[in-house]
Amino acid sequence: MTKQKGNPKRSVAFATALMLVSLAAFGAAFYFLDGMALVEEYLGTGDGGSATGTGSSEATESAGRVSEDTLQLPAGMPEEFALRIWQEQVDSQANLSRLADGEVEHIKVSGTDLQEDVSTLSITASFRDGTSADGKLGFRKFGSVWYVAYVTGLREGDAGTAPTGPLPAVDDVDIGLLNAILVENEKSAPVSEEYATGIVEAIRIAGVVKGRNTATLKIEMNETHEEGYGDVILVTKDIGGKPYWFIARFTKTVAQ
């Protein structure tokens, strides 16, 4: 029996096409997820893998870039900006804890007050107990990056203003965690911009996946131009004997 030989040119063409499709898919995922492990890897508390993470070698490389002792600011960022982001998230603890504990089921954006470097989203949160409450989700911009700053209201007093607590001294913050939050916000830039500029109209929180020191909100997104799904990643750390939650990162994948 004579063995039939395949067409080498056709095989090369098929392999090339398959490679291009694979690269395109990888490129889309990399754009939104950045192909790296969760912020818990920065803290040395990873669970050995995650839905949005890749290999441990990349996580180790990333962790090596985050100092535990020296505040690492993006070029030109004033120290005051980073400390304000930290303090506003500290002042948002009641609401961040509600998100991390899975109490919130749906968040609707009813309006966006977009200034040059500040964006304030008017939101309504629907809770799993059947109640709802209004609040504000704030972002602050430095350079081309929108950094998530605070969540006010949602049953906690005045829902119309940003937190006004005094800024801490650098020695009073967790340097490693603040550095990680800044890095993760930079990597979230394409997604956080969609929130800050009013493109995201609502999110439904399908569930919360708890890690050793993280809470990953699995979300479905309604936007002005498309639908998607992704994660809102919060990290917790015990500071002065009390657990604090911080929003570290947004991810998104476009629904097909």
MIZA-689677 format. One record per residue (C-alpha): residue number from 1; residue in three letters; z, x, y. Coordinates in nm, 4 decimals. Layout:
BEGIN
<atom num="NUM" residu="ALA" z="Z" x="X" y="Y"/>
...
This chain:
BEGIN
<atom num="1" residu="MET" z="0.0000" x="0.0000" y="0.0000"/>
<atom num="2" residu="THR" z="-0.0960" x="0.1378" y="0.3392"/>
<atom num="3" residu="LYS" z="0.1819" x="0.1325" y="0.5997"/>
<atom num="4" residu="GLN" z="0.0637" x="-0.0118" y="0.9287"/>
<atom num="5" residu="LYS" z="0.1303" x="0.2060" y="1.2307"/>
<atom num="6" residu="GLY" z="0.2621" x="0.0518" y="1.5518"/>
<atom num="7" residu="ASN" z="0.0877" x="0.0905" y="1.8850"/>
<atom num="8" residu="PRO" z="0.2773" x="0.3701" y="2.0656"/>
<atom num="9" residu="LYS" z="0.1520" x="0.2643" y="2.4110"/>
<atom num="10" residu="ARG" z="0.2686" x="-0.0948" y="2.3546"/>
<atom num="11" residu="SER" z="0.6056" x="0.0308" y="2.2296"/>
<atom num="12" residu="VAL" z="0.6529" x="0.2503" y="2.5365"/>
<atom num="13" residu="ALA" z="0.5525" x="-0.0357" y="2.7682"/>
<atom num="14" residu="PHE" z="0.7957" x="-0.2747" y="2.5995"/>
<atom num="15" residu="ALA" z="1.0781" x="-0.0213" y="2.6140"/>
<atom num="16" residu="THR" z="1.0088" x="0.0444" y="2.9811"/>
<atom num="17" residu="ALA" z="1.0124" x="-0.3268" y="3.0643"/>
<atom num="18" residu="LEU" z="1.3361" x="-0.3732" y="2.8725"/>
<atom num="19" residu="MET" z="1.4925" x="-0.0819" y="3.0575"/>
<atom num="20" residu="LEU" z="1.3903" x="-0.2252" y="3.3964"/>
<atom num="21" residu="VAL" z="1.5397" x="-0.5644" y="3.3090"/>
<atom num="22" residu="SER" z="1.8605" x="-0.3962" y="3.1947"/>
<atom num="23" residu="LEU" z="1.8809" x="-0.1883" y="3.5118"/>
<atom num="24" residu="ALA" z="1.8251" x="-0.4953" y="3.7286"/>
<atom num="25" residu="ALA" z="2.1051" x="-0.6821" y="3.5508"/>
<atom num="26" residu="PHE" z="2.3336" x="-0.3805" y="3.5773"/>
<atom num="27" residu="GLY" z="2.2477" x="-0.3417" y="3.9451"/>
<atom num="28" residu="ALA" z="2.3468" x="-0.7009" y="4.0214"/>
<atom num="29" residu="ALA" z="2.6757" x="-0.6615" y="3.8371"/>
<atom num="30" residu="PHE" z="2.7447" x="-0.3279" y="4.0058"/>
<atom num="31" residu="TYR" z="2.6797" x="-0.4784" y="4.3481"/>
<atom num="32" residu="PHE" z="2.9446" x="-0.7454" y="4.3026"/>
<atom num="33" residu="LEU" z="3.1889" x="-0.5825" y="4.0602"/>
<atom num="34" residu="ASP" z="3.1336" x="-0.2124" y="4.1363"/>
<atom num="35" residu="GLY" z="3.1630" x="-0.1345" y="3.7653"/>
<atom num="36" residu="MET" z="3.5219" x="-0.0066" y="3.7745"/>
<atom num="37" residu="ALA" z="3.8644" x="-0.1052" y="3.6433"/>
<atom num="38" residu="LEU" z="4.1177" x="-0.3237" y="3.8222"/>
<atom num="39" residu="VAL" z="4.3603" x="-0.2032" y="4.0833"/>
<atom num="40" residu="GLU" z="4.6312" x="-0.1750" y="3.8157"/>
<atom num="41" residu="GLU" z="4.4565" x="0.1428" y="3.7027"/>
<atom num="42" residu="TYR" z="4.5435" x="0.2958" y="4.0394"/>
<atom num="43" residu="LEU" z="4.9071" x="0.2197" y="3.9692"/>
<atom num="44" residu="GLY" z="4.9014" x="0.3684" y="3.6212"/>
<atom num="45" residu="THR" z="4.9852" x="0.0310" y="3.4675"/>
<atom num="46" residu="GLY" z="4.6565" x="-0.0677" y="3.3062"/>
<atom num="47" residu="ASP" z="4.6521" x="-0.2773" y="2.9921"/>
<atom num="48" residu="GLY" z="4.3795" x="-0.0690" y="2.8360"/>
<atom num="49" residu="GLY" z="4.0895" x="-0.2742" y="2.9625"/>
<atom num="50" residu="SER" z="3.9894" x="-0.5770" y="3.1668"/>
<atom num="51" residu="ALA" z="3.7153" x="-0.8323" y="3.2075"/>
<atom num="52" residu="THR" z="3.5742" x="-0.6599" y="3.5128"/>
<atom num="53" residu="GLY" z="3.6566" x="-0.3015" y="3.4199"/>
<atom num="54" residu="THR" z="3.4590" x="-0.0316" y="3.2412"/>
<atom num="55" residu="GLY" z="3.5726" x="0.2892" y="3.0765"/>
<atom num="56" residu="SER" z="3.9008" x="0.4679" y="3.1225"/>
<atom num="57" residu="SER" z="3.7300" x="0.7868" y="3.2403"/>
<atom num="58" residu="GLU" z="3.5949" x="0.6138" y="3.5497"/>
<atom num="59" residu="ALA" z="3.9311" x="0.4531" y="3.6147"/>
<atom num="60" residu="THR" z="4.0980" x="0.7929" y="3.5877"/>
<atom num="61" residu="GLU" z="3.8469" x="0.9412" y="3.8292"/>
<atom num="62" residu="SER" z="3.9070" x="0.6571" y="4.0759"/>
<atom num="63" residu="ALA" z="4.2842" x="0.6853" y="4.0404"/>
<atom num="64" residu="GLY" z="4.2640" x="1.0525" y="4.1275"/>
<atom num="65" residu="ARG" z="4.1198" x="0.9639" y="4.4667"/>
<atom num="66" residu="VAL" z="4.4199" x="0.7539" y="4.5699"/>
<atom num="67" residu="SER" z="4.7172" x="0.9430" y="4.7092"/>
<atom num="68" residu="GLU" z="5.0718" x="0.8265" y="4.6440"/>
<atom num="69" residu="ASP" z="5.2144" x="1.0341" y="4.9297"/>
<atom num="70" residu="THR" z="4.9644" x="1.0349" y="5.2177"/>
<atom num="71" residu="LEU" z="4.8051" x="0.7354" y="5.3844"/>
<atom num="72" residu="GLN" z="4.4298" x="0.7612" y="5.3245"/>
<atom num="73" residu="LEU" z="4.2497" x="0.5635" y="5.5940"/>
<atom num="74" residu="PRO" z="3.8755" x="0.4966" y="5.6101"/>
<atom num="75" residu="ALA" z="3.7139" x="0.7150" y="5.8759"/>
<atom num="76" residu="GLY" z="3.8199" x="0.6006" y="6.2214"/>
<atom num="77" residu="MET" z="4.0622" x="0.3293" y="6.1063"/>
<atom num="78" residu="PRO" z="4.3796" x="0.3234" y="6.3185"/>
<atom num="79" residu="GLU" z="4.7034" x="0.3468" y="6.1263"/>
<atom num="80" residu="GLU" z="4.8137" x="0.0255" y="6.3006"/>
<atom num="81" residu="PHE" z="4.5252" x="-0.1681" y="6.1385"/>
<atom num="82" residu="ALA" z="4.6325" x="-0.0705" y="5.7864"/>
<atom num="83" residu="LEU" z="4.9988" x="-0.1445" y="5.8588"/>
<atom num="84" residu="ARG" z="4.9048" x="-0.4882" y="5.9962"/>
<atom num="85" residu="ILE" z="4.7118" x="-0.5716" y="5.6783"/>
<atom num="86" residu="TRP" z="5.0171" x="-0.4685" y="5.4762"/>
<atom num="87" residu="GLN" z="5.2667" x="-0.6661" y="5.6851"/>
<atom num="88" residu="GLU" z="5.0558" x="-0.9816" y="5.7011"/>
<atom num="89" residu="GLN" z="5.0323" x="-0.9874" y="5.3235"/>
<atom num="90" residu="VAL" z="5.4081" x="-0.9269" y="5.3017"/>
<atom num="91" residu="ASP" z="5.4569" x="-1.2237" y="5.5368"/>
<atom num="92" residu="SER" z="5.2321" x="-1.4344" y="5.3092"/>
<atom num="93" residu="GLN" z="5.4514" x="-1.3921" y="5.0008"/>
<atom num="94" residu="ALA" z="5.5307" x="-1.7596" y="4.9420"/>
<atom num="95" residu="ASN" z="5.1627" x="-1.8507" y="4.9246"/>
<atom num="96" residu="LEU" z="5.0501" x="-1.5410" y="4.7349"/>
<atom num="97" residu="SER" z="5.3177" x="-1.6134" y="4.4753"/>
<atom num="98" residu="ARG" z="5.1871" x="-1.9708" y="4.4409"/>
<atom num="99" residu="LEU" z="4.8395" x="-1.8347" y="4.3746"/>
<atom num="100" residu="ALA" z="4.9637" x="-1.5762" y="4.1244"/>
<atom num="101" residu="ASP" z="5.1742" x="-1.8349" y="3.9423"/>
<atom num="102" residu="GLY" z="4.8804" x="-2.0706" y="3.8959"/>
<atom num="103" residu="GLU" z="5.0140" x="-2.3514" y="4.1158"/>
<atom num="104" residu="VAL" z="4.6904" x="-2.3860" y="4.3154"/>
<atom num="105" residu="GLU" z="4.3929" x="-2.5589" y="4.1519"/>
<atom num="106" residu="HIS" z="4.1384" x="-2.5913" y="4.4319"/>
<atom num="107" residu="ILE" z="4.0864" x="-2.4515" y="4.7826"/>
<atom num="108" residu="LYS" z="3.8455" x="-2.6139" y="5.0272"/>
<atom num="109" residu="VAL" z="3.7306" x="-2.4453" y="5.3485"/>
<atom num="110" residu="SER" z="3.6999" x="-2.7016" y="5.6279"/>
<atom num="111" residu="GLY" z="3.6169" x="-2.4640" y="5.9121"/>
<atom num="112" residu="THR" z="3.5700" x="-2.0994" y="6.0082"/>
<atom num="113" residu="ASP" z="3.6759" x="-1.9501" y="6.3417"/>
<atom num="114" residu="LEU" z="3.4679" x="-1.6322" y="6.3424"/>
<atom num="115" residu="GLN" z="3.5349" x="-1.3768" y="6.6142"/>
<atom num="116" residu="GLU" z="3.4036" x="-1.0211" y="6.6448"/>
<atom num="117" residu="ASP" z="3.6698" x="-0.8649" y="6.4232"/>
<atom num="118" residu="VAL" z="3.8886" x="-1.1590" y="6.3164"/>
<atom num="119" residu="SER" z="3.7984" x="-1.4547" y="6.0955"/>
<atom num="120" residu="THR" z="4.0320" x="-1.7485" y="6.0383"/>
<atom num="121" residu="LEU" z="3.9438" x="-2.0026" y="5.7702"/>
<atom num="122" residu="SER" z="4.1000" x="-2.3481" y="5.7835"/>
<atom num="123" residu="ILE" z="4.1758" x="-2.4374" y="5.4237"/>
<atom num="124" residu="THR" z="4.3235" x="-2.7187" y="5.2188"/>
<atom num="125" residu="ALA" z="4.4881" x="-2.6278" y="4.8905"/>
<atom num="126" residu="SER" z="4.5143" x="-2.8832" y="4.6108"/>
<atom num="127" residu="PHE" z="4.8025" x="-2.8101" y="4.3747"/>
<atom num="128" residu="ARG" z="4.8257" x="-2.8805" y="4.0038"/>
<atom num="129" residu="ASP" z="5.1148" x="-3.1192" y="4.0676"/>
<atom num="130" residu="GLY" z="4.8748" x="-3.3519" y="4.2531"/>
<atom num="131" residu="THR" z="4.9844" x="-3.2654" y="4.6084"/>
<atom num="132" residu="SER" z="4.7893" x="-3.0816" y="4.8783"/>
<atom num="133" residu="ALA" z="4.8626" x="-2.8838" y="5.1946"/>
<atom num="134" residu="ASP" z="4.6703" x="-2.7261" y="5.4816"/>
<atom num="135" residu="GLY" z="4.6752" x="-2.3600" y="5.5743"/>
<atom num="136" residu="LYS" z="4.4839" x="-2.0629" y="5.7097"/>
<atom num="137" residu="LEU" z="4.3192" x="-1.7710" y="5.5320"/>
<atom num="138" residu="GLY" z="4.2762" x="-1.4731" y="5.7640"/>
<atom num="139" residu="PHE" z="4.0483" x="-1.1702" y="5.7528"/>
<atom num="140" residu="ARG" z="4.0331" x="-0.8683" y="5.9826"/>
<atom num="141" residu="LYS" z="3.7249" x="-0.6510" y="6.0224"/>
<atom num="142" residu="PHE" z="3.7020" x="-0.2772" y="6.0611"/>
<atom num="143" residu="GLY" z="3.3586" x="-0.1179" y="6.0648"/>
<atom num="144" residu="SER" z="3.1445" x="-0.3244" y="5.8310"/>
<atom num="145" residu="VAL" z="3.4286" x="-0.4338" y="5.6009"/>
<atom num="146" residu="TRP" z="3.6308" x="-0.7557" y="5.6139"/>
<atom num="147" residu="TYR" z="3.9866" x="-0.7013" y="5.4873"/>
<atom num="148" residu="VAL" z="4.1870" x="-0.9990" y="5.3628"/>
<atom num="149" residu="ALA" z="4.4998" x="-1.0258" y="5.5751"/>
<atom num="150" residu="TYR" z="4.7103" x="-1.3392" y="5.5268"/>
<atom num="151" residu="VAL" z="4.7516" x="-1.6906" y="5.3889"/>
<atom num="152" residu="THR" z="4.9672" x="-1.9161" y="5.6073"/>
<atom num="153" residu="GLY" z="5.0743" x="-2.2786" y="5.5822"/>
<atom num="154" residu="LEU" z="5.0470" x="-2.4416" y="5.2392"/>
<atom num="155" residu="ARG" z="5.3907" x="-2.6027" y="5.2819"/>
<atom num="156" residu="GLU" z="5.5334" x="-2.3034" y="5.4667"/>
<atom num="157" residu="GLY" z="5.5821" x="-2.4037" y="5.8309"/>
<atom num="158" residu="ASP" z="5.3097" x="-2.3661" y="6.0951"/>
<atom num="159" residu="ALA" z="4.9655" x="-2.3532" y="5.9329"/>
<atom num="160" residu="GLY" z="4.7847" x="-2.2666" y="6.2547"/>
<atom num="161" residu="THR" z="4.8869" x="-1.9116" y="6.3399"/>
<atom num="162" residu="ALA" z="4.8758" x="-1.5655" y="6.1876"/>
<atom num="163" residu="PRO" z="5.2017" x="-1.3968" y="6.0869"/>
<atom num="164" residu="THR" z="5.3709" x="-1.2293" y="6.3819"/>
<atom num="165" residu="GLY" z="5.6258" x="-1.0063" y="6.2103"/>
<atom num="166" residu="PRO" z="5.6765" x="-0.6539" y="6.3522"/>
<atom num="167" residu="LEU" z="5.4762" x="-0.3760" y="6.1933"/>
<atom num="168" residu="PRO" z="5.6613" x="-0.1443" y="5.9561"/>
<atom num="169" residu="ALA" z="5.6829" x="0.2309" y="5.9829"/>
<atom num="170" residu="VAL" z="5.4595" x="0.4246" y="5.7453"/>
<atom num="171" residu="ASP" z="5.7681" x="0.5472" y="5.5588"/>
<atom num="172" residu="ASP" z="5.8651" x="0.1850" y="5.4877"/>
<atom num="173" residu="VAL" z="5.5482" x="0.0894" y="5.2963"/>
<atom num="174" residu="ASP" z="5.4347" x="0.1800" y="4.9458"/>
<atom num="175" residu="ILE" z="5.1714" x="0.4405" y="5.0347"/>
<atom num="176" residu="GLY" z="4.9969" x="0.4435" y="4.6965"/>
<atom num="177" residu="LEU" z="4.9660" x="0.0672" y="4.6849"/>
<atom num="178" residu="LEU" z="4.8422" x="0.0389" y="5.0444"/>
<atom num="179" residu="ASN" z="4.5823" x="0.3089" y="4.9769"/>
<atom num="180" residu="ALA" z="4.4683" x="0.1186" y="4.6678"/>
<atom num="181" residu="ILE" z="4.4460" x="-0.2104" y="4.8592"/>
<atom num="182" residu="LEU" z="4.2275" x="-0.0482" y="5.1258"/>
<atom num="183" residu="VAL" z="3.9987" x="0.1070" y="4.8633"/>
<atom num="184" residu="GLU" z="3.9683" x="-0.2197" y="4.6695"/>
<atom num="185" residu="ASN" z="3.8920" x="-0.4158" y="4.9869"/>
<atom num="186" residu="GLU" z="3.6119" x="-0.1722" y="5.0684"/>
<atom num="187" residu="LYS" z="3.4659" x="-0.2254" y="4.7236"/>
<atom num="188" residu="SER" z="3.4889" x="-0.6031" y="4.7740"/>
<atom num="189" residu="ALA" z="3.2911" x="-0.5867" y="5.0994"/>
<atom num="190" residu="PRO" z="2.9823" x="-0.7897" y="4.9940"/>
<atom num="191" residu="VAL" z="3.1993" x="-1.0706" y="4.8572"/>
<atom num="192" residu="SER" z="3.4737" x="-1.0738" y="5.1214"/>
<atom num="193" residu="GLU" z="3.2034" x="-1.1012" y="5.3887"/>
<atom num="194" residu="GLU" z="3.0903" x="-1.4273" y="5.2297"/>
<atom num="195" residu="TYR" z="3.4430" x="-1.5627" y="5.2619"/>
<atom num="196" residu="ALA" z="3.4988" x="-1.4364" y="5.6173"/>
<atom num="197" residu="THR" z="3.1670" x="-1.5658" y="5.7517"/>
<atom num="198" residu="GLY" z="3.2004" x="-1.9173" y="5.6119"/>
<atom num="199" residu="ILE" z="2.9498" x="-1.8931" y="5.3285"/>
<atom num="200" residu="VAL" z="3.2157" x="-1.9806" y="5.0696"/>
<atom num="201" residu="GLU" z="3.2881" x="-2.3517" y="5.1077"/>
<atom num="202" residu="ALA" z="3.5317" x="-2.4012" y="4.8204"/>
<atom num="203" residu="ILE" z="3.6725" x="-2.2388" y="4.5103"/>
<atom num="204" residu="ARG" z="3.8188" x="-2.3922" y="4.1962"/>
<atom num="205" residu="ILE" z="4.0775" x="-2.1839" y="4.0151"/>
<atom num="206" residu="ALA" z="4.0055" x="-2.2360" y="3.6464"/>
<atom num="207" residu="GLY" z="4.2985" x="-2.0261" y="3.5331"/>
<atom num="208" residu="VAL" z="4.5115" x="-1.7179" y="3.5943"/>
<atom num="209" residu="VAL" z="4.5121" x="-1.4161" y="3.3636"/>
<atom num="210" residu="LYS" z="4.8297" x="-1.2093" y="3.3958"/>
<atom num="211" residu="GLY" z="4.8238" x="-0.8354" y="3.3415"/>
<atom num="212" residu="ARG" z="5.1182" x="-0.6011" y="3.3398"/>
<atom num="213" residu="ASN" z="5.1216" x="-0.5885" y="3.7210"/>
<atom num="214" residu="THR" z="4.8252" x="-0.8081" y="3.8124"/>
<atom num="215" residu="ALA" z="4.7211" x="-1.1700" y="3.8320"/>
<atom num="216" residu="THR" z="4.3481" x="-1.2388" y="3.8075"/>
<atom num="217" residu="LEU" z="4.2403" x="-1.5788" y="3.9359"/>
<atom num="218" residu="LYS" z="3.9309" x="-1.6921" y="3.7451"/>
<atom num="219" residu="ILE" z="3.7341" x="-1.8921" y="3.9991"/>
<atom num="220" residu="GLU" z="3.4218" x="-2.1026" y="4.0428"/>
<atom num="221" residu="MET" z="3.2629" x="-2.0777" y="4.3885"/>
<atom num="222" residu="ASN" z="3.0668" x="-2.3285" y="4.5943"/>
<atom num="223" residu="GLU" z="2.8677" x="-2.1626" y="4.8713"/>
<atom num="224" residu="THR" z="2.6159" x="-2.2636" y="5.1342"/>
<atom num="225" residu="HIS" z="2.3323" x="-2.0906" y="4.9487"/>
<atom num="226" residu="GLU" z="2.4316" x="-2.0681" y="4.5818"/>
<atom num="227" residu="GLU" z="2.7047" x="-2.1175" y="4.3240"/>
<atom num="228" residu="GLY" z="2.8908" x="-1.8393" y="4.1551"/>
<atom num="229" residu="TYR" z="3.2005" x="-1.7423" y="3.9670"/>
<atom num="230" residu="GLY" z="3.4302" x="-1.4448" y="3.9794"/>
<atom num="231" residu="ASP" z="3.7836" x="-1.3207" y="4.0282"/>
<atom num="232" residu="VAL" z="4.0447" x="-1.2944" y="4.2978"/>
<atom num="233" residu="ILE" z="4.2659" x="-1.0062" y="4.1925"/>
<atom num="234" residu="LEU" z="4.6272" x="-0.9818" y="4.3024"/>
<atom num="235" residu="VAL" z="4.8596" x="-0.6936" y="4.2280"/>
<atom num="236" residu="THR" z="5.2369" x="-0.6957" y="4.2267"/>
<atom num="237" residu="LYS" z="5.4892" x="-0.4211" y="4.2689"/>
<atom num="238" residu="ASP" z="5.8661" x="-0.4199" y="4.2859"/>
<atom num="239" residu="ILE" z="5.9729" x="-0.3033" y="4.6306"/>
<atom num="240" residu="GLY" z="6.3419" x="-0.2765" y="4.7074"/>
<atom num="241" residu="GLY" z="6.4293" x="-0.4811" y="4.3999"/>
<atom num="242" residu="LYS" z="6.1960" x="-0.7692" y="4.4903"/>
<atom num="243" residu="PRO" z="5.8469" x="-0.8395" y="4.3537"/>
<atom num="244" residu="TYR" z="5.5698" x="-0.8567" y="4.6146"/>
<atom num="245" residu="TRP" z="5.2144" x="-0.9838" y="4.5621"/>
<atom num="246" residu="PHE" z="4.9045" x="-0.8526" y="4.7420"/>
<atom num="247" residu="ILE" z="4.5418" x="-0.9639" y="4.7327"/>
<atom num="248" residu="ALA" z="4.3478" x="-0.6530" y="4.6399"/>
<atom num="249" residu="ARG" z="3.9946" x="-0.7543" y="4.5499"/>
<atom num="250" residu="PHE" z="3.7266" x="-1.0228" y="4.5231"/>
<atom num="251" residu="THR" z="3.4460" x="-1.0186" y="4.2675"/>
<atom num="252" residu="LYS" z="3.1490" x="-1.2478" y="4.2196"/>
<atom num="253" residu="THR" z="2.8658" x="-1.3119" y="3.9782"/>
<atom num="254" residu="VAL" z="2.5850" x="-1.5471" y="4.0746"/>
<atom num="255" residu="ALA" z="2.5562" x="-1.8519" y="3.8484"/>
<atom num="256" residu="GLN" z="2.2268" x="-1.8714" y="3.6620"/>
